[in-house]
Amino acid sequence: MKTLHSLLFASLLLLVCASIRAQDQQQISDSTSPVFHLSRAEQPVKAFQYPHTSTVDIDFLGTFLMPKAHGTAKIQAVKGVFKLEVHMEGLGRASEVDPAYLTYVLWALPTRGGEAQNLGELVLKGDSSSLDSFTSLNSFALIVTAEPYFAVKQPSMLIVLENILRTPADNQNVLRADLLPLRMDSKTPLDIYEARNAVRIARLAGAERYSAETLHRAMQLLQQAENLIAHKSGKDSPELKEKAREAIETAEQARTVAAKQLHQPDPLRPAEP
């Protein structure tokens, strides 16, 4: 009877995991490839609803797997679909992430279930790559993953780049879907939730552009705190609390710098009378 119960529990767990992956494209960190990424169960994929009346420019930020990577994309409505012109830089070989992974693939992730769309292979020329592609989705997130070959049907967990929204002044018509409330549980310390929130707010404030080094440090501190939970150090661990609070303070420093930069007058534009 115990064996039957164990099998039923294992089957249910697999179904739940599959559902989370299909709907939220959750990235999972492991001990061999520690990647900073807020759990998709905690924070949805950073998806945006794109207008059919204008062109939108977005940026890409590298994850801990490829922290020097960055990129841009121009997204334009063309005859009922969206055309994407993507350019990435700072990418190393995919085999540096995992020896079994040989290339990179750009994905569009729908916001309401459905299958991820493989938008094409990013072939490196040096450390950069460009790609033109199309998607029929209206609201979606964009990520780049390391893959064993280009024709994969589902993204791997090795996310090396993810889309980020530029400042609201740059894209007035894009609806953000990334600052939804965090889903909290009693097993995770409040300090961790505050640190996650501080980091995501700093990133949305433009810290990845104006205070990248400080933001990177905040992300490292948060990952260290997350690792303490993963290793079951206890939610009341003084070291965990210290790391989380330091991450919060560092993320706030990055956000403050970005906010000041964004409110400075543009030297290329004359001041309004």
C-alpha positions as CSV (number, residue, x, y, z in Angstrom):
1,M,0.0,0.0,0.0
2,K,2.8,2.4,0.8
3,T,4.4,1.7,-2.5
4,L,1.1,2.5,-4.3
5,H,0.8,5.7,-2.4
6,S,4.4,6.6,-3.3
7,L,3.8,6.0,-7.0
8,L,0.6,8.1,-6.9
9,F,2.4,10.9,-5.2
10,A,5.3,10.8,-7.7
11,S,2.9,10.8,-10.6
12,L,1.0,13.8,-9.2
13,L,4.2,15.7,-8.6
14,L,5.4,15.1,-12.2
15,L,2.0,16.4,-13.6
16,V,2.3,19.5,-11.4
17,C,5.9,20.2,-12.5
18,A,4.9,19.7,-16.2
19,S,2.0,22.1,-15.8
20,I,4.1,24.8,-14.3
21,R,6.7,24.5,-17.0
22,A,4.1,24.6,-19.8
23,Q,2.2,27.6,-18.4
24,D,4.9,29.7,-16.7
25,Q,8.2,28.4,-18.3
26,Q,9.7,28.2,-14.8
27,Q,13.5,28.3,-14.7
28,I,15.0,25.9,-12.1
29,S,18.4,26.4,-10.6
30,D,20.6,23.5,-9.6
31,S,23.9,23.0,-7.8
32,T,25.9,22.6,-11.0
33,S,24.5,25.6,-12.8
34,P,23.5,28.3,-10.3
35,V,21.4,30.8,-12.2
36,F,19.7,33.9,-10.7
37,H,16.1,34.0,-11.7
38,L,13.0,34.7,-9.7
39,S,10.9,31.5,-9.7
40,R,8.2,31.6,-12.3
41,A,5.9,30.5,-9.5
42,E,6.8,33.6,-7.6
43,Q,7.1,36.1,-10.5
44,P,5.6,35.5,-14.0
45,V,7.6,35.6,-17.1
46,K,8.2,39.3,-18.0
47,A,5.7,39.4,-20.8
48,F,4.5,42.5,-22.7
49,Q,1.4,43.2,-24.8
50,Y,2.6,44.8,-27.9
51,P,0.6,47.4,-29.9
52,H,-0.4,47.0,-33.5
53,T,0.1,50.7,-34.2
54,S,3.7,51.4,-33.4
55,T,7.2,49.9,-33.2
56,V,8.6,48.9,-29.8
57,D,12.2,48.6,-28.8
58,I,13.1,46.3,-25.9
59,D,16.4,45.2,-24.3
60,F,17.8,41.8,-23.2
61,L,19.7,41.2,-20.0
62,G,22.1,38.3,-19.5
63,T,21.4,35.8,-16.6
64,F,24.1,34.4,-14.3
65,L,24.8,31.8,-16.9
66,M,26.0,34.5,-19.3
67,P,26.2,37.8,-17.3
68,K,28.1,39.8,-20.0
69,A,25.4,39.0,-22.6
70,H,23.0,41.8,-23.6
71,G,20.9,42.7,-26.6
72,T,18.1,44.6,-28.3
73,A,15.0,43.8,-30.3
74,K,12.8,45.9,-32.5
75,I,9.2,44.6,-32.6
76,Q,6.8,45.8,-35.3
77,A,3.3,44.7,-36.3
78,V,3.2,43.6,-39.9
79,K,0.0,42.2,-41.5
80,G,-1.4,40.7,-38.3
81,V,1.8,39.3,-36.9
82,F,4.9,40.8,-35.2
83,K,8.2,41.1,-36.9
84,L,11.3,40.9,-34.6
85,E,14.7,42.2,-35.5
86,V,17.0,40.9,-32.7
87,H,20.7,41.6,-32.1
88,M,22.7,40.0,-29.2
89,E,26.2,40.7,-28.0
90,G,28.5,39.3,-25.3
91,L,27.7,35.7,-25.9
92,G,30.2,33.0,-25.3
93,R,29.9,29.5,-26.9
94,A,26.9,27.5,-25.7
95,S,29.2,24.7,-24.7
96,E,30.6,27.0,-22.0
97,V,27.2,26.7,-20.3
98,D,27.0,22.9,-20.8
99,P,29.3,20.7,-23.0
100,A,26.2,19.0,-24.4
101,Y,24.7,22.3,-25.6
102,L,26.0,23.7,-28.9
103,T,23.8,26.6,-29.9
104,Y,21.3,29.3,-28.8
105,V,17.6,29.6,-29.6
106,L,15.3,32.6,-29.3
107,W,11.8,31.8,-27.8
108,A,8.5,33.6,-27.5
109,L,6.6,32.5,-24.4
110,P,2.8,33.1,-24.4
111,T,1.3,34.6,-21.3
112,R,-1.7,32.3,-21.0
113,G,-0.5,28.8,-21.5
114,G,0.1,27.3,-24.9
115,E,3.3,26.2,-26.5
116,A,6.5,28.2,-26.5
117,Q,7.5,29.3,-30.1
118,N,10.9,28.6,-31.4
119,L,11.8,31.8,-33.3
120,G,15.1,30.6,-34.7
121,E,18.7,29.9,-34.0
122,L,21.1,32.6,-32.9
123,V,24.3,31.7,-34.9
124,L,27.4,33.4,-33.4
125,K,29.7,35.6,-35.3
126,G,32.4,36.2,-32.7
127,D,30.4,37.0,-29.6
128,S,27.4,38.5,-31.4
129,S,24.4,37.3,-33.4
130,S,21.4,38.8,-35.3
131,L,18.1,37.2,-36.2
132,D,14.9,38.3,-38.0
133,S,11.8,36.4,-37.1
134,F,8.0,36.5,-36.7
135,T,5.5,35.6,-34.1
136,S,1.7,35.5,-34.2
137,L,1.4,36.0,-30.4
138,N,0.1,39.4,-29.2
139,S,1.4,39.2,-25.6
140,F,4.6,37.3,-25.0
141,A,8.0,37.2,-23.3
142,L,11.3,36.6,-25.1
143,I,14.1,34.5,-23.8
144,V,17.3,32.9,-25.2
145,T,18.3,29.4,-24.1
146,A,21.3,27.2,-24.7
147,E,20.2,24.1,-26.7
148,P,21.8,20.9,-28.0
149,Y,20.5,21.7,-31.6
150,F,18.3,24.4,-33.2
151,A,15.2,22.3,-33.9
152,V,14.1,21.8,-30.3
153,K,10.4,22.1,-29.5
154,Q,10.6,23.2,-25.9
155,P,13.1,25.6,-24.2
156,S,15.7,24.1,-21.9
157,M,16.2,25.4,-18.4
158,L,19.5,27.1,-19.4
159,I,18.2,30.6,-20.0
160,V,21.0,33.0,-20.9
161,L,19.1,36.1,-21.8
162,E,15.6,37.5,-21.0
163,N,13.7,40.5,-22.2
164,I,13.5,43.6,-20.1
165,L,11.3,46.7,-20.7
166,R,13.0,50.0,-21.3
167,T,11.8,53.1,-19.3
168,P,8.1,53.9,-19.5
169,A,8.9,57.0,-21.4
170,D,10.5,54.9,-24.2
171,N,7.5,52.6,-24.6
172,Q,4.2,54.3,-23.6
173,N,2.0,51.7,-25.3
174,V,3.4,48.5,-23.9
175,L,1.5,46.9,-21.0
176,R,3.9,45.5,-18.4
177,A,3.0,42.1,-16.9
178,D,5.9,41.6,-14.6
179,L,5.0,43.5,-11.4
180,L,2.2,41.3,-10.4
181,P,1.9,40.5,-6.7
182,L,4.4,38.0,-5.3
183,R,2.8,34.7,-4.2
184,M,4.1,34.2,-0.7
185,D,4.3,31.0,1.4
186,S,5.1,30.4,5.0
187,K,8.2,28.4,4.2
188,T,10.1,31.3,2.7
189,P,11.3,34.1,4.9
190,L,9.9,37.6,4.4
191,D,13.5,38.9,3.9
192,I,13.8,36.7,0.8
193,Y,10.6,38.1,-0.7
194,E,11.7,41.7,0.1
195,A,15.1,41.0,-1.6
196,R,13.4,39.5,-4.7
197,N,11.1,42.5,-4.8
198,A,13.9,45.0,-4.4
199,V,15.9,43.4,-7.3
200,R,13.0,43.2,-9.7
201,I,12.0,46.8,-9.0
202,A,15.6,48.0,-9.5
203,R,15.8,46.1,-12.8
204,L,12.5,47.7,-14.0
205,A,13.8,51.1,-12.9
206,G,16.7,50.8,-15.4
207,A,19.5,49.7,-13.1
208,E,20.7,47.2,-15.6
209,R,21.6,50.2,-17.8
210,Y,22.6,52.8,-15.3
211,S,24.0,50.9,-12.3
212,A,24.8,47.5,-13.7
213,E,27.7,46.7,-11.3
214,T,25.7,47.4,-8.2
215,L,22.6,45.5,-9.5
216,H,24.8,42.6,-10.4
217,R,26.1,42.6,-6.8
218,A,22.6,42.7,-5.4
219,M,21.7,39.7,-7.6
220,Q,24.7,37.8,-6.4
221,L,23.7,38.4,-2.8
222,L,20.1,37.3,-3.4
223,Q,21.4,34.1,-5.1
224,Q,23.6,33.4,-2.1
225,A,20.6,33.8,0.2
226,E,18.5,31.6,-2.1
227,N,21.2,28.9,-2.0
228,L,21.0,28.9,1.8
229,I,17.3,28.0,1.6
230,A,18.1,25.3,-1.1
231,H,20.6,23.7,1.3
232,K,18.0,23.7,4.1
233,S,20.0,26.1,6.3
234,G,16.7,27.2,7.9
235,K,14.7,30.3,7.3
236,D,15.8,31.8,10.6
237,S,19.5,31.5,9.7
238,P,21.4,34.7,10.6
239,E,23.5,34.3,7.5
240,L,20.4,34.1,5.3
241,K,18.9,37.2,6.9
242,E,22.2,39.1,6.5
243,K,22.6,38.2,2.8
244,A,18.9,39.0,2.0
245,R,19.0,42.4,3.8
246,E,22.3,43.3,2.1
247,A,20.8,42.4,-1.2
248,I,17.8,44.7,-0.5
249,E,20.1,47.6,0.4
250,T,22.3,47.1,-2.6
251,A,19.4,46.8,-5.0
252,E,18.0,50.0,-3.6
253,Q,21.3,51.7,-4.2
254,A,21.1,50.6,-7.9
255,R,17.5,51.7,-8.2
256,T,18.4,55.1,-6.8
257,V,21.3,55.7,-9.2
258,A,19.1,54.7,-12.1
259,A,16.3,57.0,-11.0
260,K,18.6,59.9,-10.8
261,Q,20.1,59.2,-14.2
262,L,16.6,58.9,-15.8
263,H,15.6,62.3,-14.5
264,Q,18.7,64.1,-15.7
265,P,18.2,66.3,-18.8
266,D,19.3,64.8,-22.1
267,P,22.4,66.7,-23.3
268,L,21.4,66.0,-26.9
269,R,18.0,67.7,-26.5
270,P,17.5,71.4,-25.7
271,A,15.7,72.2,-22.5
272,E,12.1,73.2,-22.9
273,P,11.3,76.9,-22.5
